[in-house]
Amino acid sequence: MSEKLTGKISPFTGRVGQMKASSAFLASEDLLGLGEMEVVIEGVFEHNGETMQDGKKKDFFSIGFAKTPKKMVLNATNRKTLAACFGADTTKWIGKKVSLYVQDGVRNPAGGATVCGLRPKAKPDAELLKANRATMTGGAE
């Protein structure tokens, strides 16, 4: 026995990321199949008591991008990647270009099977590399 549908039905031709409940944060499914997406960092943000998808409240950091309403949660891997490229002073990250991409085989923080994860990559800052090289060589070039 089939039930009669009473709501409006229309074809959906959008992206998978549009099917999930609205979120203020980017997820891998927002970029699946798109390749890399180049963005410019607009700010670094601290979140306190943010309610996550699982309903639990959490404190964390994120980065926001120009021309993109969603922010990206900064997990340890992504934070270390950006620090290696742009340095420990997060105010110096603002205005830097990064490419976001989807990486398969990322450890699921909730446990269980690996998942796809959102990752940033960037060209390291030339001045930072020069300063790091000088520190490692005692100032000798």
Rosetta constraint file for C-alpha pairs under 8 A:
AtomPair CA 14 CA 18 HARMONIC 6.62 0.50
AtomPair CA 15 CA 19 HARMONIC 7.23 0.50
AtomPair CA 15 CA 30 HARMONIC 7.67 0.50
AtomPair CA 16 CA 20 HARMONIC 7.40 0.50
AtomPair CA 16 CA 29 HARMONIC 6.55 0.50
AtomPair CA 16 CA 30 HARMONIC 7.00 0.50
AtomPair CA 17 CA 27 HARMONIC 7.91 0.50
AtomPair CA 17 CA 29 HARMONIC 5.35 0.50
AtomPair CA 17 CA 30 HARMONIC 4.45 0.50
AtomPair CA 17 CA 31 HARMONIC 7.79 0.50
AtomPair CA 18 CA 22 HARMONIC 7.72 0.50
AtomPair CA 18 CA 30 HARMONIC 7.69 0.50
AtomPair CA 23 CA 70 HARMONIC 7.59 0.50
AtomPair CA 24 CA 69 HARMONIC 7.39 0.50
AtomPair CA 24 CA 70 HARMONIC 4.94 0.50
AtomPair CA 24 CA 71 HARMONIC 6.29 0.50
AtomPair CA 25 CA 70 HARMONIC 4.85 0.50
AtomPair CA 25 CA 71 HARMONIC 4.73 0.50
AtomPair CA 25 CA 72 HARMONIC 5.44 0.50
AtomPair CA 25 CA 73 HARMONIC 6.77 0.50
AtomPair CA 26 CA 30 HARMONIC 6.47 0.50
AtomPair CA 26 CA 70 HARMONIC 5.56 0.50
AtomPair CA 26 CA 71 HARMONIC 5.86 0.50
AtomPair CA 26 CA 72 HARMONIC 5.24 0.50
AtomPair CA 26 CA 73 HARMONIC 7.66 0.50
AtomPair CA 26 CA 118 HARMONIC 8.00 0.50
AtomPair CA 27 CA 31 HARMONIC 7.46 0.50
AtomPair CA 27 CA 72 HARMONIC 7.66 0.50
AtomPair CA 27 CA 117 HARMONIC 7.44 0.50
AtomPair CA 27 CA 118 HARMONIC 6.32 0.50
AtomPair CA 28 CA 32 HARMONIC 6.19 0.50
AtomPair CA 28 CA 101 HARMONIC 7.83 0.50
AtomPair CA 28 CA 102 HARMONIC 5.65 0.50
AtomPair CA 28 CA 116 HARMONIC 6.23 0.50
AtomPair CA 28 CA 117 HARMONIC 5.42 0.50
AtomPair CA 28 CA 118 HARMONIC 4.92 0.50
AtomPair CA 31 CA 35 HARMONIC 6.97 0.50
AtomPair CA 31 CA 36 HARMONIC 7.75 0.50
AtomPair CA 31 CA 37 HARMONIC 7.69 0.50
AtomPair CA 31 CA 101 HARMONIC 6.98 0.50
AtomPair CA 31 CA 102 HARMONIC 6.75 0.50
AtomPair CA 32 CA 102 HARMONIC 6.59 0.50
AtomPair CA 35 CA 101 HARMONIC 6.34 0.50
AtomPair CA 35 CA 102 HARMONIC 7.69 0.50
AtomPair CA 36 CA 99 HARMONIC 5.86 0.50
AtomPair CA 36 CA 100 HARMONIC 5.48 0.50
AtomPair CA 36 CA 101 HARMONIC 4.76 0.50
AtomPair CA 36 CA 102 HARMONIC 7.82 0.50
AtomPair CA 37 CA 99 HARMONIC 5.32 0.50
AtomPair CA 37 CA 100 HARMONIC 5.15 0.50
AtomPair CA 37 CA 101 HARMONIC 6.62 0.50
AtomPair CA 38 CA 97 HARMONIC 6.80 0.50
AtomPair CA 38 CA 98 HARMONIC 5.72 0.50
AtomPair CA 38 CA 99 HARMONIC 4.26 0.50
AtomPair CA 38 CA 100 HARMONIC 6.33 0.50
AtomPair CA 39 CA 65 HARMONIC 6.15 0.50
AtomPair CA 39 CA 66 HARMONIC 6.86 0.50
AtomPair CA 39 CA 97 HARMONIC 5.69 0.50
AtomPair CA 39 CA 98 HARMONIC 5.56 0.50
AtomPair CA 39 CA 99 HARMONIC 6.17 0.50
AtomPair CA 39 CA 100 HARMONIC 7.47 0.50
AtomPair CA 40 CA 65 HARMONIC 5.38 0.50
AtomPair CA 40 CA 66 HARMONIC 5.62 0.50
AtomPair CA 40 CA 94 HARMONIC 7.65 0.50
AtomPair CA 40 CA 95 HARMONIC 5.70 0.50
AtomPair CA 40 CA 96 HARMONIC 5.52 0.50
AtomPair CA 40 CA 97 HARMONIC 4.44 0.50
AtomPair CA 40 CA 98 HARMONIC 6.25 0.50
AtomPair CA 41 CA 63 HARMONIC 6.83 0.50
AtomPair CA 41 CA 64 HARMONIC 5.94 0.50
AtomPair CA 41 CA 65 HARMONIC 4.55 0.50
AtomPair CA 41 CA 66 HARMONIC 6.40 0.50
AtomPair CA 41 CA 93 HARMONIC 6.61 0.50
AtomPair CA 41 CA 94 HARMONIC 5.06 0.50
AtomPair CA 41 CA 95 HARMONIC 5.29 0.50
AtomPair CA 41 CA 96 HARMONIC 5.58 0.50
AtomPair CA 41 CA 97 HARMONIC 6.43 0.50
AtomPair CA 41 CA 98 HARMONIC 7.39 0.50
AtomPair CA 42 CA 63 HARMONIC 7.42 0.50
AtomPair CA 42 CA 64 HARMONIC 5.37 0.50
AtomPair CA 42 CA 65 HARMONIC 4.71 0.50
AtomPair CA 42 CA 66 HARMONIC 5.38 0.50
AtomPair CA 42 CA 94 HARMONIC 5.27 0.50
AtomPair CA 42 CA 95 HARMONIC 6.08 0.50
AtomPair CA 43 CA 63 HARMONIC 5.67 0.50
AtomPair CA 43 CA 64 HARMONIC 5.18 0.50
AtomPair CA 43 CA 65 HARMONIC 6.95 0.50
AtomPair CA 43 CA 91 HARMONIC 7.85 0.50
AtomPair CA 43 CA 93 HARMONIC 7.77 0.50
AtomPair CA 43 CA 94 HARMONIC 5.70 0.50
AtomPair CA 44 CA 61 HARMONIC 7.19 0.50
AtomPair CA 44 CA 62 HARMONIC 5.85 0.50
AtomPair CA 44 CA 63 HARMONIC 4.44 0.50
AtomPair CA 44 CA 64 HARMONIC 6.34 0.50
AtomPair CA 44 CA 90 HARMONIC 6.93 0.50
AtomPair CA 44 CA 91 HARMONIC 7.72 0.50
AtomPair CA 44 CA 94 HARMONIC 7.78 0.50
AtomPair CA 45 CA 61 HARMONIC 5.50 0.50
AtomPair CA 45 CA 62 HARMONIC 5.18 0.50
AtomPair CA 45 CA 63 HARMONIC 5.99 0.50
AtomPair CA 45 CA 64 HARMONIC 7.57 0.50
AtomPair CA 46 CA 59 HARMONIC 7.62 0.50
AtomPair CA 46 CA 60 HARMONIC 6.06 0.50
AtomPair CA 46 CA 61 HARMONIC 4.49 0.50
AtomPair CA 46 CA 62 HARMONIC 6.55 0.50
AtomPair CA 47 CA 58 HARMONIC 7.90 0.50
AtomPair CA 47 CA 59 HARMONIC 5.43 0.50
AtomPair CA 47 CA 60 HARMONIC 5.28 0.50
AtomPair CA 47 CA 61 HARMONIC 5.80 0.50
AtomPair CA 47 CA 62 HARMONIC 7.60 0.50
AtomPair CA 48 CA 58 HARMONIC 6.57 0.50
AtomPair CA 48 CA 59 HARMONIC 4.40 0.50
AtomPair CA 48 CA 60 HARMONIC 6.72 0.50
AtomPair CA 49 CA 57 HARMONIC 4.92 0.50
AtomPair CA 49 CA 58 HARMONIC 5.01 0.50
AtomPair CA 49 CA 59 HARMONIC 5.41 0.50
AtomPair CA 50 CA 57 HARMONIC 5.14 0.50
AtomPair CA 50 CA 58 HARMONIC 5.29 0.50
AtomPair CA 50 CA 59 HARMONIC 6.41 0.50
AtomPair CA 51 CA 55 HARMONIC 5.67 0.50
AtomPair CA 51 CA 56 HARMONIC 5.53 0.50
AtomPair CA 51 CA 57 HARMONIC 4.33 0.50
AtomPair CA 51 CA 58 HARMONIC 6.43 0.50
AtomPair CA 52 CA 56 HARMONIC 5.55 0.50
AtomPair CA 52 CA 57 HARMONIC 6.06 0.50
AtomPair CA 52 CA 58 HARMONIC 6.92 0.50
AtomPair CA 60 CA 73 HARMONIC 7.38 0.50
AtomPair CA 60 CA 74 HARMONIC 7.37 0.50
AtomPair CA 61 CA 73 HARMONIC 6.13 0.50
AtomPair CA 61 CA 74 HARMONIC 5.49 0.50
AtomPair CA 61 CA 75 HARMONIC 7.92 0.50
AtomPair CA 62 CA 71 HARMONIC 6.21 0.50
AtomPair CA 62 CA 72 HARMONIC 5.30 0.50
AtomPair CA 62 CA 73 HARMONIC 4.25 0.50
AtomPair CA 62 CA 74 HARMONIC 4.86 0.50
AtomPair CA 63 CA 71 HARMONIC 5.55 0.50
AtomPair CA 63 CA 72 HARMONIC 5.37 0.50
AtomPair CA 63 CA 73 HARMONIC 6.66 0.50
AtomPair CA 63 CA 74 HARMONIC 6.84 0.50
AtomPair CA 64 CA 68 HARMONIC 7.59 0.50
AtomPair CA 64 CA 69 HARMONIC 7.73 0.50
AtomPair CA 64 CA 70 HARMONIC 6.87 0.50
AtomPair CA 64 CA 71 HARMONIC 4.49 0.50
AtomPair CA 64 CA 72 HARMONIC 6.52 0.50
AtomPair CA 65 CA 69 HARMONIC 7.39 0.50
AtomPair CA 65 CA 70 HARMONIC 7.64 0.50
AtomPair CA 65 CA 71 HARMONIC 6.76 0.50
AtomPair CA 74 CA 78 HARMONIC 5.73 0.50
AtomPair CA 74 CA 79 HARMONIC 5.55 0.50
AtomPair CA 75 CA 79 HARMONIC 6.02 0.50
AtomPair CA 76 CA 80 HARMONIC 6.11 0.50
AtomPair CA 77 CA 81 HARMONIC 6.24 0.50
AtomPair CA 78 CA 82 HARMONIC 6.28 0.50
AtomPair CA 78 CA 119 HARMONIC 6.28 0.50
AtomPair CA 78 CA 120 HARMONIC 6.45 0.50
AtomPair CA 79 CA 83 HARMONIC 6.14 0.50
AtomPair CA 80 CA 84 HARMONIC 6.05 0.50
AtomPair CA 81 CA 85 HARMONIC 6.44 0.50
AtomPair CA 81 CA 120 HARMONIC 7.35 0.50
AtomPair CA 81 CA 121 HARMONIC 7.18 0.50
AtomPair CA 82 CA 86 HARMONIC 5.89 0.50
AtomPair CA 82 CA 87 HARMONIC 7.38 0.50
AtomPair CA 82 CA 93 HARMONIC 7.90 0.50
AtomPair CA 82 CA 120 HARMONIC 7.52 0.50
AtomPair CA 82 CA 121 HARMONIC 7.61 0.50
AtomPair CA 82 CA 122 HARMONIC 7.58 0.50
AtomPair CA 83 CA 87 HARMONIC 4.53 0.50
AtomPair CA 83 CA 88 HARMONIC 5.21 0.50
AtomPair CA 83 CA 89 HARMONIC 7.96 0.50
AtomPair CA 83 CA 90 HARMONIC 7.85 0.50
AtomPair CA 84 CA 88 HARMONIC 7.85 0.50
AtomPair CA 84 CA 124 HARMONIC 7.19 0.50
AtomPair CA 85 CA 122 HARMONIC 6.54 0.50
AtomPair CA 85 CA 123 HARMONIC 6.52 0.50
AtomPair CA 85 CA 124 HARMONIC 3.97 0.50
AtomPair CA 85 CA 125 HARMONIC 5.82 0.50
AtomPair CA 85 CA 128 HARMONIC 7.80 0.50
AtomPair CA 86 CA 90 HARMONIC 7.94 0.50
AtomPair CA 86 CA 92 HARMONIC 6.79 0.50
AtomPair CA 86 CA 93 HARMONIC 5.95 0.50
AtomPair CA 86 CA 124 HARMONIC 6.23 0.50
AtomPair CA 86 CA 125 HARMONIC 5.57 0.50
AtomPair CA 86 CA 128 HARMONIC 6.80 0.50
AtomPair CA 87 CA 92 HARMONIC 7.45 0.50
AtomPair CA 87 CA 93 HARMONIC 7.86 0.50
AtomPair CA 87 CA 128 HARMONIC 6.67 0.50
AtomPair CA 89 CA 93 HARMONIC 7.44 0.50
AtomPair CA 90 CA 94 HARMONIC 7.39 0.50
AtomPair CA 97 CA 122 HARMONIC 6.79 0.50
AtomPair CA 98 CA 120 HARMONIC 6.14 0.50
AtomPair CA 98 CA 121 HARMONIC 5.65 0.50
AtomPair CA 98 CA 122 HARMONIC 4.76 0.50
AtomPair CA 98 CA 123 HARMONIC 7.74 0.50
AtomPair CA 99 CA 120 HARMONIC 5.54 0.50
AtomPair CA 99 CA 121 HARMONIC 5.29 0.50
AtomPair CA 99 CA 122 HARMONIC 6.26 0.50
AtomPair CA 100 CA 118 HARMONIC 6.75 0.50
AtomPair CA 100 CA 119 HARMONIC 5.57 0.50
AtomPair CA 100 CA 120 HARMONIC 4.49 0.50
AtomPair CA 100 CA 121 HARMONIC 6.47 0.50
AtomPair CA 101 CA 118 HARMONIC 5.84 0.50
AtomPair CA 101 CA 119 HARMONIC 5.40 0.50
AtomPair CA 101 CA 120 HARMONIC 6.43 0.50
AtomPair CA 101 CA 121 HARMONIC 7.94 0.50
AtomPair CA 102 CA 116 HARMONIC 6.34 0.50
AtomPair CA 102 CA 117 HARMONIC 5.58 0.50
AtomPair CA 102 CA 118 HARMONIC 4.82 0.50
AtomPair CA 102 CA 119 HARMONIC 6.10 0.50
AtomPair CA 103 CA 116 HARMONIC 5.48 0.50
AtomPair CA 103 CA 117 HARMONIC 5.23 0.50
AtomPair CA 103 CA 118 HARMONIC 6.31 0.50
AtomPair CA 103 CA 119 HARMONIC 6.61 0.50
AtomPair CA 104 CA 114 HARMONIC 7.81 0.50
AtomPair CA 104 CA 115 HARMONIC 6.20 0.50
AtomPair CA 104 CA 116 HARMONIC 4.30 0.50
AtomPair CA 104 CA 117 HARMONIC 6.39 0.50
AtomPair CA 105 CA 114 HARMONIC 5.06 0.50
AtomPair CA 105 CA 115 HARMONIC 5.48 0.50
AtomPair CA 105 CA 116 HARMONIC 5.97 0.50
AtomPair CA 105 CA 117 HARMONIC 7.77 0.50
AtomPair CA 106 CA 114 HARMONIC 5.25 0.50
AtomPair CA 106 CA 115 HARMONIC 5.20 0.50
AtomPair CA 106 CA 116 HARMONIC 5.73 0.50
AtomPair CA 106 CA 117 HARMONIC 5.72 0.50
AtomPair CA 107 CA 111 HARMONIC 7.47 0.50
AtomPair CA 107 CA 113 HARMONIC 7.33 0.50
AtomPair CA 107 CA 114 HARMONIC 4.77 0.50
AtomPair CA 107 CA 115 HARMONIC 6.42 0.50
AtomPair CA 108 CA 112 HARMONIC 6.45 0.50
AtomPair CA 108 CA 113 HARMONIC 6.53 0.50
AtomPair CA 108 CA 114 HARMONIC 5.26 0.50
AtomPair CA 108 CA 115 HARMONIC 5.87 0.50
AtomPair CA 124 CA 128 HARMONIC 7.50 0.50
AtomPair CA 124 CA 129 HARMONIC 7.09 0.50
AtomPair CA 125 CA 129 HARMONIC 6.34 0.50
AtomPair CA 126 CA 130 HARMONIC 6.23 0.50
AtomPair CA 127 CA 131 HARMONIC 6.17 0.50
AtomPair CA 128 CA 132 HARMONIC 6.06 0.50
AtomPair CA 129 CA 133 HARMONIC 6.03 0.50
AtomPair CA 130 CA 134 HARMONIC 6.21 0.50
AtomPair CA 131 CA 135 HARMONIC 6.24 0.50
AtomPair CA 132 CA 136 HARMONIC 6.23 0.50
AtomPair CA 133 CA 137 HARMONIC 6.13 0.50
AtomPair CA 133 CA 139 HARMONIC 7.79 0.50
AtomPair CA 133 CA 141 HARMONIC 7.72 0.50
AtomPair CA 134 CA 138 HARMONIC 5.78 0.50
AtomPair CA 134 CA 139 HARMONIC 4.24 0.50
AtomPair CA 134 CA 140 HARMONIC 6.15 0.50
AtomPair CA 134 CA 141 HARMONIC 6.64 0.50
AtomPair CA 135 CA 139 HARMONIC 5.99 0.50
AtomPair CA 137 CA 141 HARMONIC 7.22 0.50
